[in-house]
Amino acid sequence: MLSSPSNTATSFAPAFRRLLRWLRYALLALLVILLLGYLLPERVMIPVQGAKRADWNPKSFWYEPWGPSGVHKGIDIFAKRAQPVLAATGGVVIYQGPFGAGGNVVAVLGPHWHVHYYAHLDAPTHVPRFVSRGEQIGAVGTSGNAQGKPPHLHYAILSAVPQPWRITHETQGWRKMYYLDPGDFIGRY
């Protein structure tokens, strides 16, 4: 025997209300997690041991033309090969290993939902899942597309949460809602 449409609709109503309640709790939990990421203090240090501001060109961020990528989306901190690379801020290691033109890389998710990207590292090293600010995560090298160039660390900061107010009319300017100038962060401390 088939049930009437009105009976079917009323049997779905409690399930639908439970689904809506679950979605509200899930969104609230997501919002709380997002806000907690912004409450963590973010102190960024120069990620190469012994490096100073003179070891990179502050105008290299968003410099063009820059090879196949078109625009340089970070800064290159020049140092001796094997100079220790330090975590610029504490966080969770979300990737370590080979990554295309970056060669050997480490990516750390830190406070404010910023991903700190360290590229062209020397031989891969084992990095713990959680790192503290100042902890060694690698060494300056020439891996990836830095082969044949002076040893350096390519350091970039990406926002996991888009910041559309940062978009410009420059080449690939829409990507500026994700890429942040590391020199601005290092200069604060």
Protein Blocks (a to p, Z undefined) as FASTA:
>chain_A
ZZdfklmmmmmmmmmmmmmmmmmmmmmmmmmmmmmmmmpccddddfbghiafklpcfklg
opacehjnopacbdcddddehiacddfbgcddfbgcdehjnopadddddehhiacddehi
acdddddfbdcehiafbdcdfehjlgoiacddddddddfbdcfklpcfbehklmmmmmcc
fklmmmmZZ
